[in-house]
């Protein structure tokens, strides 16, 4: 009886550890993806500010309207 209870407790702890590790990995992946997107937007903003690109081209490359892109400037 005691050993079965102990085994169940250990299994529950392992399952909890696995769930936490999975959630942590997913959070890291989401953070990296968000960073890539934000970095891409900032790069286009910088190129427009420097006069290297128009807002139209930058917005098109980012899948935004000109108004949406210019709102970020």
mmCIF file as gemmi writes it, N, C-alpha and C atoms, coordinates in Angstrom:
data_model
loop_
_atom_site.group_PDB
_atom_site.id
_atom_site.type_symbol
_atom_site.label_atom_id
_atom_site.label_alt_id
_atom_site.label_comp_id
_atom_site.label_asym_id
_atom_site.label_entity_id
_atom_site.label_seq_id
_atom_site.pdbx_PDB_ins_code
_atom_site.Cartn_x
_atom_site.Cartn_y
_atom_site.Cartn_z
_atom_site.occupancy
_atom_site.B_iso_or_equiv
_atom_site.pdbx_formal_charge
_atom_site.auth_seq_id
_atom_site.auth_asym_id
_atom_site.pdbx_PDB_model_num
ATOM 1 N N . UNK Axp A 1 ? 0.821 -1.187 0 1 0 ? 1 A 1
ATOM 2 C CA . UNK Axp A 1 ? 0 0 0 1 0 ? 1 A 1
ATOM 3 C C . UNK Axp A 1 ? 0.868 1.256 0 1 0 ? 1 A 1
ATOM 4 N N . UNK Axp A 2 ? 1.806 1.302 0.941 1 0 ? 2 A 1
ATOM 5 C CA . UNK Axp A 2 ? 2.68 2.467 1.045 1 0 ? 2 A 1
ATOM 6 C C . UNK Axp A 2 ? 3.509 2.651 -0.219 1 0 ? 2 A 1
ATOM 7 N N . UNK Axp A 3 ? 4.03 1.566 -0.763 1 0 ? 3 A 1
ATOM 8 C CA . UNK Axp A 3 ? 4.869 1.679 -1.954 1 0 ? 3 A 1
ATOM 9 C C . UNK Axp A 3 ? 4.049 2.132 -3.165 1 0 ? 3 A 1
ATOM 10 N N . UNK Axp A 4 ? 2.801 1.702 -3.258 1 0 ? 4 A 1
ATOM 11 C CA . UNK Axp A 4 ? 1.953 2.148 -4.368 1 0 ? 4 A 1
ATOM 12 C C . UNK Axp A 4 ? 1.656 3.642 -4.254 1 0 ? 4 A 1
ATOM 13 N N . UNK Axp A 5 ? 1.399 4.089 -3.048 1 0 ? 5 A 1
ATOM 14 C CA . UNK Axp A 5 ? 1.141 5.508 -2.823 1 0 ? 5 A 1
ATOM 15 C C . UNK Axp A 5 ? 2.378 6.327 -3.176 1 0 ? 5 A 1
ATOM 16 N N . UNK Axp A 6 ? 3.516 5.845 -2.741 1 0 ? 6 A 1
ATOM 17 C CA . UNK Axp A 6 ? 4.779 6.532 -3.04 1 0 ? 6 A 1
ATOM 18 C C . UNK Axp A 6 ? 5.027 6.563 -4.546 1 0 ? 6 A 1
ATOM 19 N N . UNK Axp A 7 ? 4.754 5.462 -5.228 1 0 ? 7 A 1
ATOM 20 C CA . UNK Axp A 7 ? 4.951 5.387 -6.667 1 0 ? 7 A 1
ATOM 21 C C . UNK Axp A 7 ? 4.024 6.382 -7.38 1 0 ? 7 A 1
ATOM 22 N N . UNK Axp A 8 ? 2.786 6.487 -6.929 1 0 ? 8 A 1
ATOM 23 C CA . UNK Axp A 8 ? 1.842 7.44 -7.528 1 0 ? 8 A 1
ATOM 24 C C . UNK Axp A 8 ? 2.304 8.877 -7.306 1 0 ? 8 A 1
ATOM 25 N N . UNK Axp A 9 ? 2.813 9.153 -6.126 1 0 ? 9 A 1
ATOM 26 C CA . UNK Axp A 9 ? 3.321 10.494 -5.835 1 0 ? 9 A 1
ATOM 27 C C . UNK Axp A 9 ? 4.491 10.84 -6.749 1 0 ? 9 A 1
ATOM 28 N N . UNK Axp A 10 ? 5.383 9.886 -6.932 1 0 ? 10 A 1
ATOM 29 C CA . UNK Axp A 10 ? 6.533 10.105 -7.809 1 0 ? 10 A 1
ATOM 30 C C . UNK Axp A 10 ? 6.087 10.315 -9.249 1 0 ? 10 A 1
ATOM 31 N N . UNK Axp A 11 ? 5.105 9.531 -9.694 1 0 ? 11 A 1
ATOM 32 C CA . UNK Axp A 11 ? 4.589 9.696 -11.05 1 0 ? 11 A 1
ATOM 33 C C . UNK Axp A 11 ? 3.935 11.066 -11.22 1 0 ? 11 A 1
ATOM 34 N N . UNK Axp A 12 ? 3.209 11.506 -10.211 1 0 ? 12 A 1
ATOM 35 C CA . UNK Axp A 12 ? 2.573 12.823 -10.266 1 0 ? 12 A 1
ATOM 36 C C . UNK Axp A 12 ? 3.626 13.924 -10.33 1 0 ? 12 A 1
ATOM 37 N N . UNK Axp A 13 ? 4.691 13.776 -9.553 1 0 ? 13 A 1
ATOM 38 C CA . UNK Axp A 13 ? 5.767 14.766 -9.581 1 0 ? 13 A 1
ATOM 39 C C . UNK Axp A 13 ? 6.476 14.783 -10.929 1 0 ? 13 A 1
ATOM 40 N N . UNK Axp A 14 ? 6.703 13.606 -11.49 1 0 ? 14 A 1
ATOM 41 C CA . UNK Axp A 14 ? 7.328 13.534 -12.81 1 0 ? 14 A 1
ATOM 42 C C . UNK Axp A 14 ? 6.443 14.175 -13.869 1 0 ? 14 A 1
ATOM 43 N N . UNK Axp A 15 ? 5.145 13.915 -13.79 1 0 ? 15 A 1
ATOM 44 C CA . UNK Axp A 15 ? 4.206 14.513 -14.745 1 0 ? 15 A 1
ATOM 45 C C . UNK Axp A 15 ? 4.192 16.033 -14.6 1 0 ? 15 A 1
ATOM 46 N N . UNK Axp A 16 ? 4.246 16.506 -13.366 1 0 ? 16 A 1
ATOM 47 C CA . UNK Axp A 16 ? 4.262 17.947 -13.126 1 0 ? 16 A 1
ATOM 48 C C . UNK Axp A 16 ? 5.554 18.562 -13.664 1 0 ? 16 A 1
ATOM 49 N N . UNK Axp A 17 ? 6.672 17.915 -13.412 1 0 ? 17 A 1
ATOM 50 C CA . UNK Axp A 17 ? 7.954 18.396 -13.933 1 0 ? 17 A 1
ATOM 51 C C . UNK Axp A 17 ? 7.939 18.459 -15.453 1 0 ? 17 A 1
ATOM 52 N N . UNK Axp A 18 ? 7.384 17.422 -16.075 1 0 ? 18 A 1
ATOM 53 C CA . UNK Axp A 18 ? 7.305 17.385 -17.534 1 0 ? 18 A 1
ATOM 54 C C . UNK Axp A 18 ? 6.433 18.529 -18.05 1 0 ? 18 A 1
ATOM 55 N N . UNK Axp A 19 ? 5.293 18.758 -17.402 1 0 ? 19 A 1
ATOM 56 C CA . UNK Axp A 19 ? 4.388 19.832 -17.82 1 0 ? 19 A 1
ATOM 57 C C . UNK Axp A 19 ? 5.066 21.194 -17.685 1 0 ? 19 A 1
ATOM 58 N N . UNK Axp A 20 ? 5.78 21.397 -16.587 1 0 ? 20 A 1
ATOM 59 C CA . UNK Axp A 20 ? 6.483 22.663 -16.39 1 0 ? 20 A 1
ATOM 60 C C . UNK Axp A 20 ? 7.578 22.862 -17.431 1 0 ? 20 A 1
ATOM 61 N N . UNK Axp A 21 ? 8.315 21.818 -17.7 1 0 ? 21 A 1
ATOM 62 C CA . UNK Axp A 21 ? 9.395 21.904 -18.681 1 0 ? 21 A 1
ATOM 63 C C . UNK Axp A 21 ? 8.84 22.171 -20.078 1 0 ? 21 A 1
ATOM 64 N N . UNK Axp A 22 ? 7.742 21.521 -20.414 1 0 ? 22 A 1
ATOM 65 C CA . UNK Axp A 22 ? 7.105 21.741 -21.711 1 0 ? 22 A 1
ATOM 66 C C . UNK Axp A 22 ? 6.609 23.177 -21.823 1 0 ? 22 A 1
ATOM 67 N N . UNK Axp A 23 ? 5.957 23.666 -20.781 1 0 ? 23 A 1
ATOM 68 C CA . UNK Axp A 23 ? 5.453 25.043 -20.786 1 0 ? 23 A 1
ATOM 69 C C . UNK Axp A 23 ? 6.604 26.039 -20.894 1 0 ? 23 A 1
ATOM 70 N N . UNK Axp A 24 ? 7.686 25.771 -20.194 1 0 ? 24 A 1
ATOM 71 C CA . UNK Axp A 24 ? 8.859 26.649 -20.237 1 0 ? 24 A 1
ATOM 72 C C . UNK Axp A 24 ? 9.444 26.683 -21.648 1 0 ? 24 A 1
ATOM 73 N N . UNK Axp A 25 ? 9.574 25.53 -22.267 1 0 ? 25 A 1
ATOM 74 C CA . UNK Axp A 25 ? 10.119 25.462 -23.622 1 0 ? 25 A 1
ATOM 75 C C . UNK Axp A 25 ? 9.217 26.196 -24.612 1 0 ? 25 A 1
ATOM 76 N N . UNK Axp A 26 ? 7.906 26.025 -24.465 1 0 ? 26 A 1
ATOM 77 C CA . UNK Axp A 26 ? 6.968 26.72 -25.349 1 0 ? 26 A 1
ATOM 78 C C . UNK Axp A 26 ? 7.049 28.226 -25.141 1 0 ? 26 A 1
ATOM 79 N N . UNK Axp A 27 ? 7.192 28.656 -23.909 1 0 ? 27 A 1
ATOM 80 C CA . UNK Axp A 27 ? 7.317 30.081 -23.617 1 0 ? 27 A 1
ATOM 81 C C . UNK Axp A 27 ? 8.574 30.675 -24.227 1 0 ? 27 A 1
ATOM 82 N N . UNK Axp A 28 ? 9.659 29.946 -24.135 1 0 ? 28 A 1
ATOM 83 C CA . UNK Axp A 28 ? 10.914 30.409 -24.73 1 0 ? 28 A 1
ATOM 84 C C . UNK Axp A 28 ? 10.766 30.515 -26.239 1 0 ? 28 A 1
ATOM 85 N N . UNK Axp A 29 ? 10.16 29.511 -26.845 1 0 ? 29 A 1
ATOM 86 C CA . UNK Axp A 29 ? 9.969 29.52 -28.297 1 0 ? 29 A 1
ATOM 87 C C . UNK Axp A 29 ? 9.096 30.696 -28.727 1 0 ? 29 A 1
ATOM 88 N N . UNK Axp A 30 ? 8.024 30.942 -27.982 1 0 ? 30 A 1
ATOM 89 C CA . UNK Axp A 30 ? 7.148 32.072 -28.308 1 0 ? 30 A 1
ATOM 90 C C . UNK Axp A 30 ? 7.89 33.396 -28.153 1 0 ? 30 A 1
ATOM 91 N N . UNK Axp A 31 ? 8.71 33.498 -27.134 1 0 ? 31 A 1
ATOM 92 C CA . UNK Axp A 31 ? 9.488 34.711 -26.919 1 0 ? 31 A 1
ATOM 93 C C . UNK Axp A 31 ? 10.484 34.954 -28.039 1 0 ? 31 A 1
ATOM 94 N N . UNK Axp A 32 ? 11.124 33.903 -28.492 1 0 ? 32 A 1
ATOM 95 C CA . UNK Axp A 32 ? 12.068 34.033 -29.601 1 0 ? 32 A 1
ATOM 96 C C . UNK Axp A 32 ? 11.357 34.465 -30.875 1 0 ? 32 A 1
ATOM 97 N N . UNK Axp A 33 ? 10.204 33.873 -31.141 1 0 ? 33 A 1
ATOM 98 C CA . UNK Axp A 33 ? 9.435 34.223 -32.335 1 0 ? 33 A 1
ATOM 99 C C . UNK Axp A 33 ? 8.989 35.683 -32.272 1 0 ? 33 A 1
ATOM 100 N N . UNK Axp A 34 ? 8.513 36.097 -31.114 1 0 ? 34 A 1
ATOM 101 C CA . UNK Axp A 34 ? 8.079 37.489 -30.957 1 0 ? 34 A 1
ATOM 102 C C . UNK Axp A 34 ? 9.256 38.435 -31.164 1 0 ? 34 A 1
ATOM 103 N N . UNK Axp A 35 ? 10.408 38.07 -30.649 1 0 ? 35 A 1
ATOM 104 C CA . UNK Axp A 35 ? 11.605 38.893 -30.827 1 0 ? 35 A 1
ATOM 105 C C . UNK Axp A 35 ? 11.996 39.022 -32.285 1 0 ? 35 A 1
ATOM 106 N N . UNK Axp A 36 ? 11.862 37.945 -33.036 1 0 ? 36 A 1
ATOM 107 C CA . UNK Axp A 36 ? 12.172 37.99 -34.469 1 0 ? 36 A 1
ATOM 108 C C . UNK Axp A 36 ? 11.237 38.946 -35.192 1 0 ? 36 A 1
ATOM 109 N N . UNK Axp A 37 ? 9.954 38.849 -34.883 1 0 ? 37 A 1
ATOM 110 C CA . UNK Axp A 37 ? 8.959 39.71 -35.532 1 0 ? 37 A 1
ATOM 111 C C . UNK Axp A 37 ? 9.225 41.17 -35.187 1 0 ? 37 A 1
ATOM 112 N N . UNK Axp A 38 ? 9.44 41.448 -33.907 1 0 ? 38 A 1
ATOM 113 C CA . UNK Axp A 38 ? 9.693 42.827 -33.49 1 0 ? 38 A 1
ATOM 114 C C . UNK Axp A 38 ? 10.98 43.359 -34.113 1 0 ? 38 A 1
ATOM 115 N N . UNK Axp A 39 ? 11.998 42.529 -34.185 1 0 ? 39 A 1
ATOM 116 C CA . UNK Axp A 39 ? 13.254 42.941 -34.796 1 0 ? 39 A 1
ATOM 117 C C . UNK Axp A 39 ? 13.088 43.275 -36.264 1 0 ? 39 A 1
ATOM 118 N N . UNK Axp A 40 ? 12.276 42.486 -36.94 1 0 ? 40 A 1
ATOM 119 C CA . UNK Axp A 40 ? 12.011 42.728 -38.366 1 0 ? 40 A 1
ATOM 120 C C . UNK Axp A 40 ? 11.284 44.061 -38.543 1 0 ? 40 A 1
ATOM 121 N N . UNK Axp A 41 ? 10.288 44.312 -37.713 1 0 ? 41 A 1
ATOM 122 C CA . UNK Axp A 41 ? 9.547 45.575 -37.789 1 0 ? 41 A 1
ATOM 123 C C . UNK Axp A 41 ? 10.485 46.747 -37.524 1 0 ? 41 A 1
ATOM 124 N N . UNK Axp A 42 ? 11.301 46.651 -36.486 1 0 ? 42 A 1
ATOM 125 C CA . UNK Axp A 42 ? 12.217 47.741 -36.164 1 0 ? 42 A 1
ATOM 126 C C . UNK Axp A 42 ? 13.236 47.972 -37.278 1 0 ? 42 A 1
ATOM 127 N N . UNK Axp A 43 ? 13.661 46.912 -37.942 1 0 ? 43 A 1
ATOM 128 C CA . UNK Axp A 43 ? 14.595 47.067 -39.057 1 0 ? 43 A 1
ATOM 129 C C . UNK Axp A 43 ? 13.947 47.859 -40.188 1 0 ? 43 A 1
ATOM 130 N N . UNK Axp A 44 ? 12.692 47.53 -40.507 1 0 ? 44 A 1
ATOM 131 C CA . UNK Axp A 44 ? 11.997 48.27 -41.56 1 0 ? 44 A 1
ATOM 132 C C . UNK Axp A 44 ? 11.745 49.716 -41.136 1 0 ? 44 A 1
ATOM 133 N N . UNK Axp A 45 ? 11.382 49.934 -39.878 1 0 ? 45 A 1
ATOM 134 C CA . UNK Axp A 45 ? 11.196 51.301 -39.389 1 0 ? 45 A 1
ATOM 135 C C . UNK Axp A 45 ? 12.479 52.107 -39.549 1 0 ? 45 A 1
ATOM 136 N N . UNK Axp A 46 ? 13.591 51.5 -39.208 1 0 ? 46 A 1
ATOM 137 C CA . UNK Axp A 46 ? 14.879 52.175 -39.315 1 0 ? 46 A 1
ATOM 138 C C . UNK Axp A 46 ? 15.213 52.5 -40.768 1 0 ? 46 A 1
ATOM 139 N N . UNK Axp A 47 ? 14.958 51.564 -41.671 1 0 ? 47 A 1
ATOM 140 C CA . UNK Axp A 47 ? 15.253 51.809 -43.087 1 0 ? 47 A 1
ATOM 141 C C . UNK Axp A 47 ? 14.392 52.934 -43.65 1 0 ? 47 A 1
ATOM 142 N N . UNK Axp A 48 ? 13.134 53.009 -43.216 1 0 ? 48 A 1
ATOM 143 C CA . UNK Axp A 48 ? 12.265 54.1 -43.672 1 0 ? 48 A 1
ATOM 144 C C . UNK Axp A 48 ? 12.754 55.425 -43.096 1 0 ? 48 A 1
ATOM 145 N N . UNK Axp A 49 ? 13.109 55.441 -41.836 1 0 ? 49 A 1
ATOM 146 C CA . UNK Axp A 49 ? 13.604 56.676 -41.204 1 0 ? 49 A 1
ATOM 147 C C . UNK Axp A 49 ? 14.881 57.183 -41.871 1 0 ? 49 A 1
ATOM 148 N N . UNK Axp A 50 ? 15.701 56.255 -42.345 1 0 ? 50 A 1
ATOM 149 C CA . UNK Axp A 50 ? 16.941 56.634 -43.026 1 0 ? 50 A 1
ATOM 150 C C . UNK Axp A 50 ? 16.702 57.022 -44.478 1 0 ? 50 A 1
ATOM 151 N N . UNK Axp A 51 ? 15.494 56.824 -44.958 1 0 ? 51 A 1
ATOM 152 C CA . UNK Axp A 51 ? 15.178 57.162 -46.344 1 0 ? 51 A 1
ATOM 153 C C . UNK Axp A 51 ? 15.582 56.089 -47.335 1 0 ? 51 A 1
ATOM 154 N N . UNK Axp A 52 ? 15.883 54.901 -46.854 1 0 ? 52 A 1
ATOM 155 C CA . UNK Axp A 52 ? 16.286 53.811 -47.74 1 0 ? 52 A 1
ATOM 156 C C . UNK Axp A 52 ? 15.091 53.097 -48.363 1 0 ? 52 A 1
ATOM 157 N N . UNK Axp A 53 ? 13.953 53.143 -47.691 1 0 ? 53 A 1
ATOM 158 C CA . UNK Axp A 53 ? 12.722 52.51 -48.176 1 0 ? 53 A 1
ATOM 159 C C . UNK Axp A 53 ? 11.561 53.468 -47.986 1 0 ? 53 A 1
ATOM 160 N N . UNK Axp A 54 ? 10.528 53.263 -48.786 1 0 ? 54 A 1
ATOM 161 C CA . UNK Axp A 54 ? 9.297 54.021 -48.572 1 0 ? 54 A 1
ATOM 162 C C . UNK Axp A 54 ? 8.414 53.258 -47.593 1 0 ? 54 A 1
ATOM 163 N N . UNK Axp A 55 ? 7.48 53.966 -47.007 1 0 ? 55 A 1
ATOM 164 C CA . UNK Axp A 55 ? 6.518 53.326 -46.104 1 0 ? 55 A 1
ATOM 165 C C . UNK Axp A 55 ? 5.688 52.293 -46.849 1 0 ? 55 A 1
ATOM 166 N N . UNK Axp A 56 ? 5.436 52.554 -48.121 1 0 ? 56 A 1
ATOM 167 C CA . UNK Axp A 56 ? 4.646 51.623 -48.925 1 0 ? 56 A 1
ATOM 168 C C . UNK Axp A 56 ? 5.353 50.274 -49.055 1 0 ? 56 A 1
ATOM 169 N N . UNK Axp A 57 ? 6.629 50.323 -49.382 1 0 ? 57 A 1
ATOM 170 C CA . UNK Axp A 57 ? 7.399 49.087 -49.552 1 0 ? 57 A 1
ATOM 171 C C . UNK Axp A 57 ? 7.536 48.36 -48.214 1 0 ? 57 A 1
ATOM 172 N N . UNK Axp A 58 ? 7.861 49.091 -47.174 1 0 ? 58 A 1
ATOM 173 C CA . UNK Axp A 58 ? 8.033 48.471 -45.857 1 0 ? 58 A 1
ATOM 174 C C . UNK Axp A 58 ? 6.73 47.845 -45.383 1 0 ? 58 A 1
ATOM 175 N N . UNK Axp A 59 ? 5.637 48.577 -45.518 1 0 ? 59 A 1
ATOM 176 C CA . UNK Axp A 59 ? 4.336 48.042 -45.115 1 0 ? 59 A 1
ATOM 177 C C . UNK Axp A 59 ? 3.977 46.79 -45.883 1 0 ? 59 A 1
ATOM 178 N N . UNK Axp A 60 ? 4.247 46.818 -47.177 1 0 ? 60 A 1
ATOM 179 C CA . UNK Axp A 60 ? 3.953 45.646 -48.012 1 0 ? 60 A 1
ATOM 180 C C . UNK Axp A 60 ? 4.768 44.438 -47.558 1 0 ? 60 A 1
ATOM 181 N N . UNK Axp A 61 ? 6.03 44.644 -47.282 1 0 ? 61 A 1
ATOM 182 C CA . UNK Axp A 61 ? 6.893 43.544 -46.848 1 0 ? 61 A 1
ATOM 183 C C . UNK Axp A 61 ? 6.46 42.966 -45.504 1 0 ? 61 A 1
ATOM 184 N N . UNK Axp A 62 ? 5.861 43.81 -44.668 1 0 ? 62 A 1
ATOM 185 C CA . UNK Axp A 62 ? 5.417 43.367 -43.348 1 0 ? 62 A 1
ATOM 186 C C . UNK Axp A 62 ? 3.961 42.919 -43.337 1 0 ? 62 A 1
ATOM 187 N N . UNK Axp A 63 ? 3.302 43.025 -44.483 1 0 ? 63 A 1
ATOM 188 C CA . UNK Axp A 63 ? 1.9 42.62 -44.547 1 0 ? 63 A 1
ATOM 189 C C . UNK Axp A 63 ? 0.978 43.612 -43.858 1 0 ? 63 A 1
ATOM 190 N N . UNK Axp A 64 ? 1.353 44.888 -43.902 1 0 ? 64 A 1
ATOM 191 C CA . UNK Axp A 64 ? 0.563 45.942 -43.267 1 0 ? 64 A 1
ATOM 192 C C . UNK Axp A 64 ? 0.133 46.952 -44.316 1 0 ? 64 A 1
ATOM 193 N N . UNK Axp A 65 ? -0.886 47.715 -43.97 1 0 ? 65 A 1
ATOM 194 C CA . UNK Axp A 65 ? -1.23 48.848 -44.817 1 0 ? 65 A 1
ATOM 195 C C . UNK Axp A 65 ? -0.232 49.961 -44.529 1 0 ? 65 A 1
ATOM 196 N N . UNK Axp A 66 ? -0.192 50.938 -45.426 1 0 ? 66 A 1
ATOM 197 C CA . UNK Axp A 66 ? 0.698 52.078 -45.215 1 0 ? 66 A 1
ATOM 198 C C . UNK Axp A 66 ? 0.323 52.793 -43.919 1 0 ? 66 A 1
ATOM 199 N N . UNK Axp A 67 ? -0.971 52.95 -43.675 1 0 ? 67 A 1
ATOM 200 C CA . UNK Axp A 67 ? -1.426 53.633 -42.457 1 0 ? 67 A 1
ATOM 201 C C . UNK Axp A 67 ? -0.992 52.874 -41.201 1 0 ? 67 A 1
ATOM 202 N N . UNK Axp A 68 ? -1.101 51.548 -41.225 1 0 ? 68 A 1
ATOM 203 C CA . UNK Axp A 68 ? -0.678 50.744 -40.067 1 0 ? 68 A 1
ATOM 204 C C . UNK Axp A 68 ? 0.818 50.903 -39.817 1 0 ? 68 A 1
ATOM 205 N N . UNK Axp A 69 ? 1.59 50.874 -40.911 1 0 ? 69 A 1
ATOM 206 C CA . UNK Axp A 69 ? 3.034 51.006 -40.76 1 0 ? 69 A 1
ATOM 207 C C . UNK Axp A 69 ? 3.402 52.394 -40.26 1 0 ? 69 A 1
ATOM 208 N N . UNK Axp A 70 ? 2.81 53.42 -40.856 1 0 ? 70 A 1
ATOM 209 C CA . UNK Axp A 70 ? 3.154 54.787 -40.471 1 0 ? 70 A 1
ATOM 210 C C . UNK Axp A 70 ? 2.732 55.106 -39.04 1 0 ? 70 A 1
ATOM 211 N N . UNK Axp A 71 ? 1.743 54.398 -38.53 1 0 ? 71 A 1
ATOM 212 C CA . UNK Axp A 71 ? 1.346 54.591 -37.134 1 0 ? 71 A 1
ATOM 213 C C . UNK Axp A 71 ? 2.462 54.155 -36.181 1 0 ? 71 A 1
ATOM 214 N N . UNK Axp A 72 ? 3.35 53.297 -36.649 1 0 ? 72 A 1
ATOM 215 C CA . UNK Axp A 72 ? 4.47 52.823 -35.828 1 0 ? 72 A 1
ATOM 216 C C . UNK Axp A 72 ? 5.653 53.785 -35.832 1 0 ? 72 A 1
ATOM 217 N N . UNK Axp A 73 ? 5.691 54.657 -36.839 1 0 ? 73 A 1
ATOM 218 C CA . UNK Axp A 73 ? 6.827 55.586 -36.971 1 0 ? 73 A 1
ATOM 219 C C . UNK Axp A 73 ? 6.907 56.573 -35.839 1 0 ? 73 A 1
